[in-house]
């Protein structure tokens, strides 16, 4: 072996992947200056090299202790504790992998043996452990905590995977998330990244809305300020088939499963099958009126009045006269409507066509035209409301549905659709509507929109990506970044109904299980990993873990992260601000990194300094 190796000790015991090293000297140097490099001594967490023929077995220090060699007789007479060579240092190492043919790999093919010498790991070997391969395109977000070594992250292995960033409030997770994508956009690939990929950031707290966030400005970036109090200037483009989906609307309207959800499903089935325009829907709702008038005693006694109430909402004041004769229509004891006309009373008989004289008297042609014109002038969301309100009359007219069960739904429909109108715009297609980087800021949105928008956007962009790529090569990618992901991915949310629960988890579970093959990647950031569905968490490929102290959060990570060893795991509660453990498919061994803090381009997540505010 070369003479420039600093030998520290020899293996004196092996137990599975833990080896015991007897140190040559009682040296306790934290660092060694060796051939111009500052190298780490044998301290907890540091890497040491075990020499075995031409193989270098890489191990990390897990424990150290001293053994008293001479003081074996417990009496003051023969007490040799402080004499020369009395104390020996014992270090325990855990095997991490091997360096063979200039390459580091995790394998159990080689194990330490008694008599193998242990030496300091050189700078060159550390580079191999941390995966520095000149051919591999990488970015870096900081340096390793112990060695101060730049830790490269493979662009391909990190960004073509699902990423999780977890840590308590104030641990630096927003900075890590931002830094990760900032460095990607700073790379030499920026121009092509913005051309072939789209990034969507769901921002619950408005942390990423600065002009220079992620280092992207101008036409490549669009910030959607979702505001349910005022009109949103840049409305979110949504296609009608996503918005007018019974599952989505059941969630938005908080529909109960017994009566209201079946009502919505039936109404939307009619809406989607008939593709209504003004003419066809006016014909449909006037047809409901005619049927009410000719149904005799099988019809609900209030059906005619209910129809008139809805129609009045959609007529101009100048058109109210069209309803006058309908309102004053007489009712005969034998369940027939009639009106007085020359030469005698004209009856509208049960189960028979209404004659032309009656149609003219009731202004049916005029009503049809007025409702057609009214419908054509409405926005897409109001057209849906028009349809639902006449459906309420239609479905409750023949006593099959109790109108009292549906009425409470309509109070919620009013408020929900008013909120929705402020923030979304219904488009034929979303192709070309989104920019390369899209920040969706939900800090000013109310609760129902905060719940609905991330789900709508996620499903829509995922399905769009899936349609583009299905059975083809991946020529473009979509990256969905959800900050504070526990807001929408929690497995138990008792404040909302089961419908939301199931539908939402189904969407995100499909995305995280199937998305990778379609070029759709998810990045989740959360301070409460325990609140995120275990199915979703277990499918994350690469983890950036900041300080976590809650037992539930730590337990969740143990169960879902196969790449994190016990020593690294035990350090999570004692990580400092900005310190992170990176582990996962993209990196061979867990590494401890101090993330660089950007001085200028950084998220709005700095701690408030109260004394400055108060002085």
DRENVEXKOL-323304 format. One line per 10 residues: number of its first residue (from 1); for each residue x, y, z of C-alpha. Coordinates in pm, 1 decimal. Layout:
N
NUM	X,Y,Z  ...
This chain:
615
1	0.0,0.0,0.0  107.5,357.7,-63.7  294.7,534.8,210.8  67.1,839.6,197.0  -206.9,650.1,381.7  -256.4,759.3,742.1  -311.6,434.8,934.4  -510.9,462.3,1254.5  -568.8,109.3,1384.6  -655.6,-251.0,1317.5
11	-978.0,-458.7,1319.6  -993.6,-661.1,1643.1  -1353.8,-781.4,1625.0  -1634.1,-822.2,1367.5  -2003.2,-864.1,1449.8  -2223.5,-854.0,1137.0  -2175.6,-513.4,974.1  -2022.3,-364.1,1295.0  -1643.1,-388.2,1328.0  -1432.8,-313.7,1635.4
21	-1108.6,-123.0,1580.1  -817.0,-112.5,1821.0  -649.8,224.9,1764.3  -270.6,241.5,1739.3  -252.7,560.5,1945.8  -476.2,734.0,2191.6  -487.3,1017.9,1937.8  -816.6,1201.5,1954.4  -754.9,1455.9,1680.4  -1078.1,1582.8,1524.4
31	-893.7,1660.6,1200.4  -560.6,1571.6,1036.4  -364.0,1781.8,792.8  -242.9,1509.2,559.0  -58.8,1578.2,231.9  -223.7,1919.2,197.1  -579.2,1801.2,269.9  -771.6,1853.3,592.9  -919.5,1510.0,670.2  -1162.6,1398.9,941.7
41	-1042.4,1200.5,1241.0  -1226.5,903.9,1388.7  -1530.8,1087.3,1526.7  -1895.7,980.2,1520.0  -2035.0,999.8,1166.0  -1694.1,1031.3,994.8  -1587.3,789.5,719.8  -1286.2,559.5,769.4  -1137.0,313.5,520.0  -1070.0,-55.2,595.8
51	-793.4,-192.6,372.3  -843.2,-545.6,239.1  -610.3,-645.6,-45.6  -700.1,-408.8,-333.7  -1041.5,-331.3,-191.0  -1122.4,-33.0,28.7  -1416.7,-105.1,255.0  -1581.1,224.5,356.1  -1733.0,243.6,704.7  -1863.2,517.8,932.2
61	-1789.8,560.3,1302.5  -2090.8,470.6,1519.9  -1943.1,455.6,1873.2  -1607.9,508.9,2047.0  -1490.1,421.3,2396.4  -1172.8,353.5,2595.3  -1054.4,21.8,2739.6  -821.1,6.7,3040.0  -551.2,-248.4,2952.2  -361.7,-275.2,3281.2
71	-595.9,-202.1,3567.3  -746.5,-550.3,3595.9  -712.4,-600.3,3972.8  -960.3,-382.5,4158.6  -745.0,-273.8,4446.8  -561.6,46.7,4530.0  -240.0,-146.1,4574.2  -219.0,-249.7,4208.6  -390.8,58.1,4057.2  -220.9,124.8,3722.9
81	-491.8,345.8,3568.7  -281.0,649.8,3491.4  44.4,482.7,3390.8  176.9,492.8,3033.2  0.0,266.6,2777.8  -275.6,187.6,3026.9  -565.0,325.9,2817.3  -653.5,207.6,2468.1  -916.6,360.0,2235.6  -1178.1,132.9,2078.5
91	-1388.5,254.6,1782.1  -1688.1,74.6,1629.9  -1747.8,106.7,1255.2  -2055.4,30.5,1046.5  -1983.4,-87.2,691.0  -2132.1,138.1,420.5  -1991.7,6.0,91.4  -1669.2,-51.6,-99.9  -1443.0,130.2,-342.3  -1336.5,-106.0,-617.9
101	-1175.9,-7.9,-950.5  -1217.1,359.6,-866.7  -1591.5,333.7,-805.4  -1796.8,340.0,-484.2  -2083.2,97.2,-451.9  -2309.2,-28.6,-176.7  -2261.2,-404.7,-156.2  -2228.3,-680.7,103.6  -1983.5,-876.9,-111.0  -1684.6,-774.4,104.4
111	-1675.3,-778.3,484.0  -1399.7,-658.3,721.9  -1178.9,-925.6,874.3  -969.2,-927.8,1189.7  -625.9,-792.1,1112.2  -743.3,-553.9,834.3  -588.1,-211.0,887.7  -799.7,101.2,918.9  -694.8,438.8,775.4  -828.0,788.2,713.6
121	-1050.4,824.9,405.8  -878.5,1042.2,145.2  -1032.6,1343.4,-26.4  -1043.0,1151.1,-354.3  -1231.3,859.4,-194.2  -1475.6,1100.3,-27.4  -1555.3,1238.7,-371.8  -1633.2,886.1,-490.9  -1858.3,821.0,-186.0  -2048.4,1143.1,-247.8
131	-2090.4,1041.4,-608.8  -1882.5,1298.3,-792.4  -1861.7,1161.9,-1143.2  -1742.4,1414.0,-1397.7  -1961.1,1262.8,-1667.8  -2281.0,1299.3,-1462.2  -2460.2,1640.0,-1478.6  -2503.0,1761.0,-1119.5  -2609.3,2057.2,-907.2  -2511.9,2133.4,-548.4
141	-2717.2,2294.9,-272.5  -2449.5,2289.6,-1.3  -2155.5,2112.4,162.6  -2132.5,1805.6,384.1  -2150.4,1903.1,752.1  -1847.6,1703.0,871.5  -1601.8,1727.5,583.4  -1707.1,2057.7,423.3  -1710.9,1861.9,96.7  -1939.0,1989.7,-185.1
151	-2218.5,1732.7,-222.4  -2323.6,1694.6,-586.4  -2678.5,1585.8,-665.9  -2745.7,1411.5,-996.7  -2992.5,1619.6,-1200.2  -3134.6,1307.1,-1363.6  -3171.0,1098.7,-1048.0  -3318.1,1379.1,-833.8  -3555.2,1556.3,-1071.9  -3680.8,1245.4,-1252.8
161	-3816.7,1121.3,-919.2  -4070.8,1211.0,-651.5  -3908.2,1428.2,-384.7  -4001.1,1481.4,-17.6  -3874.8,1778.2,187.1  -3965.7,1746.6,556.2  -3880.9,1945.8,866.4  -4024.8,2142.4,1157.4  -4114.8,2510.1,1120.9  -3799.9,2719.5,1106.9
171	-3571.1,2427.4,1016.7  -3505.8,2566.0,667.6  -3722.9,2339.3,450.2  -3865.9,2625.6,235.7  -3510.1,2740.3,166.8  -3406.9,2384.0,69.6  -3706.8,2338.7,-163.1  -3641.7,2676.3,-327.0  -3264.8,2621.0,-349.9  -3310.8,2282.5,-514.8
181	-3512.9,2420.3,-806.4  -3317.9,2749.7,-814.3  -2995.8,2555.4,-878.5  -3171.2,2347.6,-1146.6  -3278.9,2665.5,-1328.5  -2927.1,2809.1,-1287.7  -2774.4,2506.4,-1460.4  -2654.9,2508.8,-1821.1  -2980.6,2337.4,-1920.3  -3204.3,2633.0,-1826.6
191	-3314.7,2723.7,-2179.4  -3421.4,2369.2,-2270.1  -3575.1,2307.2,-1925.9  -3810.4,2602.7,-1979.0  -3886.8,2481.6,-2331.8  -3965.2,2115.2,-2258.5  -4090.8,2115.2,-1898.6  -4359.7,2284.0,-1695.7  -4339.8,2345.5,-1320.5  -4647.4,2408.2,-1103.6
201	-4597.9,2533.4,-747.9  -4896.4,2507.1,-512.3  -4808.6,2776.0,-256.8  -5039.3,2784.4,46.8  -4851.1,3059.9,232.6  -4742.6,3294.9,-46.4  -4372.4,3219.0,8.1  -4269.3,3191.5,-357.1  -4443.2,3491.4,-515.0  -4148.3,3734.7,-533.3
211	-4054.4,3858.8,-881.4  -3722.0,3676.2,-869.5  -3834.1,3353.3,-696.3  -3664.1,3042.6,-841.7  -3444.0,3282.2,-1041.7  -3698.9,3296.2,-1327.4  -3846.6,3624.6,-1451.0  -4044.3,3751.3,-1751.4  -4264.7,3543.7,-1980.8  -4140.9,3210.1,-1850.6
221	-4314.2,3263.5,-1515.9  -4673.8,3329.7,-1418.3  -4804.6,3393.7,-1066.8  -5174.2,3318.3,-1011.8  -5292.6,3521.2,-710.5  -5602.0,3324.7,-610.7  -5824.8,3565.4,-417.4  -6181.2,3479.2,-316.0  -6241.0,3819.0,-154.1  -6174.9,4021.5,-471.8
231	-6178.5,3931.6,-838.9  -5859.0,3740.8,-926.5  -5677.3,3919.1,-1209.6  -5516.1,3608.1,-1359.7  -5783.1,3342.0,-1337.7  -5684.9,2976.1,-1345.1  -5770.7,2811.6,-1676.5  -5980.5,2498.9,-1617.9  -6147.7,2283.2,-1881.5  -6520.6,2221.3,-1841.1
241	-6492.0,1840.7,-1824.3  -6287.1,1873.0,-1501.4  -6500.7,2139.9,-1343.0  -6834.9,1978.3,-1431.6  -6739.5,1645.5,-1285.1  -6983.0,1503.2,-1024.8  -6702.1,1410.3,-783.0  -6542.8,1756.2,-797.8  -6876.4,1937.6,-759.5  -6991.1,1708.6,-477.0
251	-6676.6,1812.1,-290.3  -6711.9,2180.5,-376.6  -7077.7,2189.8,-270.2  -7030.8,1964.0,32.3  -7310.7,1737.0,-95.4  -7443.7,1468.3,138.4  -7422.3,1116.2,1.4  -7785.8,1012.3,64.2  -7985.9,1250.4,-160.4  -7767.2,1535.3,-279.9
261	-7487.0,1338.0,-446.4  -7734.1,1123.9,-652.3  -7913.1,1448.1,-752.3  -7584.6,1601.2,-872.7  -7479.8,1285.0,-1055.7  -7812.3,1263.4,-1239.8  -7811.5,1635.8,-1327.5  -7453.6,1625.0,-1458.6  -7521.1,1308.3,-1656.1  -7798.9,1496.3,-1840.4
271	-7569.1,1801.4,-1879.7  -7279.8,1598.1,-2023.1  -7496.1,1383.7,-2249.7  -7703.5,1664.2,-2404.1  -7427.0,1924.9,-2457.4  -7688.4,2196.7,-2407.2  -7693.8,2520.9,-2599.6  -7944.9,2802.3,-2537.6  -8203.4,2658.1,-2773.2  -8190.6,2299.6,-2648.3
281	-8193.0,2384.7,-2276.9  -8481.3,2631.5,-2318.3  -8674.5,2356.6,-2498.2  -8585.5,2113.9,-2214.4  -8694.1,2339.6,-1923.9  -9013.3,2451.0,-2097.2  -9080.9,2082.3,-2162.1  -9059.4,2032.5,-1782.3  -9325.3,2304.1,-1737.1  -9559.0,2147.9,-1995.3
291	-9523.4,1809.0,-1829.5  -9600.5,1961.4,-1486.2  -9919.7,2115.1,-1626.5  -10036.5,1787.1,-1783.1  -9948.4,1544.6,-1501.3  -10265.8,1574.3,-1297.9  -10240.2,1462.7,-936.1  -9911.6,1272.4,-986.7  -9725.1,1603.4,-978.5  -9606.9,1784.7,-666.0
301	-9854.4,2066.5,-581.4  -9572.0,2323.2,-558.3  -9393.9,2222.6,-879.7  -9548.5,2499.3,-1097.1  -9461.6,2770.5,-841.1  -9106.4,2631.5,-807.1  -9060.7,2648.3,-1186.1  -9189.4,3008.5,-1197.0  -8953.1,3111.5,-912.3  -8646.7,2980.8,-1099.7
311	-8757.2,3122.7,-1436.5  -8810.1,3469.2,-1282.8  -8440.6,3470.0,-1174.1  -8330.6,3435.7,-1536.1  -8576.0,3681.0,-1699.5  -8526.1,4055.0,-1746.2  -8765.2,4274.1,-1545.5  -8926.3,4375.8,-1875.4  -9003.2,4007.2,-1945.4  -9184.5,3932.0,-1618.4
321	-9521.9,3983.3,-1794.5  -9456.9,3650.6,-1975.1  -9525.2,3473.4,-1643.7  -9850.0,3657.1,-1556.4  -10096.3,3414.3,-1719.7  -9900.1,3114.5,-1592.9  -9918.5,3248.5,-1236.2  -10294.9,3316.4,-1256.2  -10378.1,2980.2,-1415.4  -10691.7,2838.2,-1248.8
331	-10701.6,2493.9,-1091.2  -11009.3,2275.0,-1133.5  -11115.0,2028.8,-864.3  -11045.3,1732.4,-1092.8  -10673.8,1821.0,-1108.7  -10694.9,2005.0,-1438.3  -10563.6,2352.0,-1509.9  -10794.5,2579.6,-1711.2  -10826.6,2940.1,-1814.6  -11137.0,3138.6,-1911.4
341	-11142.7,3205.9,-2278.5  -11398.8,3268.4,-2544.6  -11627.4,3101.2,-2611.3  -11580.8,2876.2,-2298.6  -11323.3,2765.4,-2040.6  -11016.9,2602.6,-2202.2  -10885.3,2300.9,-2008.7  -10529.8,2163.5,-2001.5  -10597.7,1792.1,-1969.9  -10394.0,1526.2,-1800.0
351	-10169.2,1321.1,-2031.7  -10269.0,1510.1,-2344.5  -10091.4,1770.1,-2554.9  -10144.4,2136.2,-2465.5  -10330.0,2291.7,-2760.1  -10208.1,2596.3,-2951.2  -10463.6,2830.2,-2791.7  -10333.5,2733.7,-2444.3  -9968.4,2764.1,-2555.0  -10030.5,3115.6,-2684.3
361	-10224.7,3212.7,-2370.3  -9938.4,3092.9,-2145.1  -9678.3,3280.5,-2364.0  -9482.2,2954.4,-2403.3  -9302.8,3061.4,-2726.9  -9206.8,3395.6,-2566.7  -9081.4,3222.6,-2248.2  -8875.5,2978.0,-2456.8  -8705.7,3261.7,-2646.1  -8643.9,3467.0,-2333.7
371	-8481.3,3171.5,-2149.3  -8271.3,3084.8,-2457.3  -8135.5,3441.5,-2477.5  -8076.8,3451.7,-2101.3  -7878.0,3122.2,-2106.9  -7661.7,3234.1,-2401.0  -7546.5,3545.4,-2213.3  -7432.5,3356.4,-1901.7  -7074.1,3255.8,-1816.3  -7003.1,2882.2,-1821.8
381	-7031.1,2853.4,-1442.6  -7365.2,3040.0,-1439.7  -7491.3,2814.5,-1721.2  -7428.2,2518.5,-1493.1  -7619.5,2692.1,-1212.7  -7911.7,2759.9,-1452.8  -7921.8,2388.5,-1538.1  -7898.5,2274.6,-1173.5  -8178.2,2504.5,-1058.6  -8418.8,2379.9,-1326.9
391	-8305.1,2023.7,-1250.1  -8410.5,2076.4,-888.4  -8763.7,2154.9,-1013.9  -8753.6,1872.3,-1268.5  -8634.0,1599.2,-1028.9  -8862.6,1699.6,-739.5  -9179.3,1759.8,-947.0  -9292.9,1397.6,-951.7  -9230.5,1322.4,-584.1  -8937.2,1088.8,-657.3
401	-8699.3,1331.7,-484.2  -8792.7,1536.5,-179.1  -8714.4,1901.5,-256.4  -8657.5,1968.3,115.1  -8351.1,1742.5,101.8  -8204.4,1928.1,-196.7  -8275.5,2287.1,-88.3  -7987.8,2312.4,165.8  -7746.6,2211.6,-113.9  -7845.7,2519.6,-315.0
411	-7743.8,2763.7,-41.8  -7394.5,2610.9,-64.6  -7401.4,2604.8,-446.3  -7457.6,2982.9,-449.2  -7158.8,3066.9,-227.6  -6930.7,2801.5,-380.7  -6995.6,2904.2,-741.6  -6954.5,3273.9,-655.5  -6609.8,3191.9,-507.0  -6523.6,2977.0,-807.6
421	-6623.1,3246.0,-1059.7  -6370.4,3481.4,-902.4  -6075.4,3245.7,-947.0  -6126.8,3017.1,-1247.4  -6196.2,3061.4,-1614.6  -6352.9,2777.6,-1812.0  -6156.8,2706.2,-2131.2  -6197.7,2457.7,-2415.8  -5835.3,2347.0,-2364.2  -5553.1,2441.4,-2125.8
431	-5288.0,2384.6,-2394.3  -5075.6,2699.4,-2415.9  -5244.5,2864.8,-2115.3  -4979.4,2782.5,-1855.9  -4625.5,2919.6,-1851.7  -4302.8,2722.3,-1791.7  -4311.8,2807.0,-1417.7  -4653.2,2859.4,-1257.6  -4692.5,2973.3,-897.6  -5044.9,2925.7,-762.5
441	-5071.3,3140.9,-450.8  -5360.2,3032.4,-224.2  -5288.6,3258.3,74.4  -5595.8,3477.3,-1.0  -5832.6,3190.5,-91.7  -6113.3,3063.0,130.7  -6116.7,2708.9,264.3  -6330.2,2544.1,-4.0  -6119.5,2689.0,-288.3  -5796.0,2598.6,-104.2
451	-5917.8,2240.0,-92.8  -6048.7,2226.9,-447.4  -5790.6,2413.5,-660.4  -5483.8,2193.7,-585.0  -5689.4,1885.1,-661.9  -5835.0,2027.4,-984.2  -5498.5,2152.5,-1111.9  -5317.8,1829.3,-1017.5  -5570.0,1604.0,-1189.4  -5592.2,1824.6,-1496.5
461	-5217.6,1862.5,-1559.5  -5154.9,1496.2,-1477.6  -5418.0,1378.6,-1726.4  -5283.9,1621.2,-1988.2  -4928.9,1485.5,-1941.5  -5058.3,1127.4,-1950.0  -5249.4,1189.7,-2275.8  -4941.7,1344.4,-2441.6  -4705.3,1064.8,-2339.4  -4928.9,754.9,-2346.4
471	-4737.1,481.6,-2533.9  -4485.3,739.3,-2666.0  -4139.1,841.9,-2552.5  -4130.3,1112.4,-2284.5  -4065.9,1433.0,-2483.2  -4184.1,1677.7,-2215.2  -4220.9,1663.4,-1836.7  -4445.6,1817.4,-1570.8  -4327.3,1885.9,-1216.1  -4585.6,1950.1,-943.3
481	-4443.6,2111.6,-628.3  -4675.1,2121.9,-324.9  -4557.1,2326.7,-29.6  -4727.3,2253.5,307.0  -4852.5,1928.7,150.5  -5019.8,1811.4,475.2  -5299.4,2063.1,393.5  -5434.0,1841.0,117.9  -5264.8,1502.3,155.0  -5356.1,1416.1,512.1
491	-5500.2,1070.4,558.1  -5746.0,1182.1,828.4  -5931.5,1508.1,784.0  -6238.9,1508.1,1004.4  -6356.0,1855.6,908.5  -6455.1,1745.5,557.7  -6661.4,1461.4,417.1  -6561.3,1115.5,301.0  -6614.1,1209.2,-63.3  -6331.1,1460.3,-55.0
501	-6114.8,1218.1,138.2  -6145.3,931.3,-106.6  -6137.3,1128.6,-430.2  -5837.2,1340.4,-331.3  -5627.5,1048.1,-205.0  -5715.0,844.4,-514.4  -5588.7,1125.7,-741.5  -5258.2,1171.4,-560.4  -5199.8,799.9,-506.6  -5240.2,743.1,-880.6
511	-5004.2,1033.8,-958.2  -4733.2,910.0,-722.5  -4763.9,545.2,-829.2  -4798.4,593.0,-1205.4  -4670.8,947.5,-1273.8  -4303.4,864.6,-1320.3  -4357.7,656.6,-1634.2  -4544.5,949.1,-1796.4  -4281.8,1210.1,-1703.0  -4490.7,1355.2,-1419.0
521	-4299.4,1419.2,-1095.4  -4423.0,1528.1,-753.6  -4231.9,1727.9,-492.3  -4387.8,1742.5,-145.2  -4281.4,1972.2,136.3  -4432.3,1941.4,483.4  -4364.8,2005.5,850.5  -4587.2,1710.3,946.6  -4495.9,1393.8,751.7  -4713.5,1195.8,995.6
531	-5019.8,1377.0,857.4  -4949.8,1266.2,500.6  -5101.6,942.6,373.9  -4846.8,657.2,427.7  -4918.5,522.5,76.5  -4810.3,853.1,-75.8  -4509.9,894.9,153.8  -4377.9,545.2,84.8  -4365.7,613.9,-290.5  -4130.1,913.9,-254.2
541	-3788.3,831.7,-404.1  -3560.2,1099.2,-253.7  -3589.1,1264.4,87.9  -3446.7,1589.0,224.9  -3500.9,1570.5,600.3  -3453.3,1867.1,830.3  -3494.7,1865.5,1206.7  -3801.6,1673.9,1326.3  -3875.2,1612.0,1692.6  -4229.6,1477.1,1700.3
551	-4238.0,1101.0,1768.1  -4522.4,1043.2,1520.8  -4329.4,1214.2,1240.3  -4012.9,1017.8,1319.5  -4203.4,689.9,1337.6  -4363.9,761.9,999.6  -4020.4,816.2,841.9  -3885.6,490.2,987.3  -4173.9,299.8,829.3  -4150.9,461.0,486.6
561	-3779.5,526.2,422.0  -3581.5,212.7,337.0  -3258.0,403.2,267.2  -3212.8,570.3,607.6  -2988.0,385.6,855.1  -3036.0,396.6,1232.3  -2733.3,619.7,1303.6  -2849.3,885.8,1056.8  -3206.8,854.3,1182.0  -3100.5,918.9,1544.2
571	-2945.1,1249.1,1438.7  -3267.1,1396.8,1291.3  -3387.0,1563.7,1618.0  -3049.1,1734.4,1669.2  -3003.0,1885.9,1320.7  -2939.9,2261.6,1316.8  -3112.8,2524.8,1103.4  -3044.0,2464.2,735.4  -2891.0,2121.0,803.2  -3047.7,1836.6,611.7
581	-3007.7,1462.1,564.0  -3032.4,1366.4,197.2  -3120.4,1004.0,131.4  -3288.7,801.9,-140.0  -3236.7,645.8,-481.3  -3025.4,935.9,-608.8  -2753.7,906.4,-347.0  -2569.1,591.6,-235.7  -2537.0,667.2,136.4  -2731.3,920.3,348.4
591	-2539.0,1250.0,356.4  -2556.5,1537.7,602.6  -2554.3,1871.6,422.2  -2555.2,2232.9,535.5  -2771.9,2402.4,270.5  -2636.4,2733.1,142.6  -2864.8,3025.7,225.0  -2931.6,3260.3,-64.6  -2886.0,3623.0,35.2  -3108.5,3775.7,-233.7
601	-3326.3,3519.3,-412.9  -3506.0,3335.3,-136.3  -3861.2,3256.7,-20.9  -4069.7,3483.6,207.3  -4017.0,3258.2,505.9  -3762.6,3441.3,723.6  -3824.6,3449.8,1097.6  -3976.3,3777.2,1222.1  -3738.9,3970.7,1451.2  -3985.4,4108.5,1702.9
611	-3748.0,4349.1,1876.5  -3685.1,4526.3,1544.2  -4059.2,4551.7,1492.9  -4114.9,4688.9,1842.4  -3822.2,4930.7,1865.9
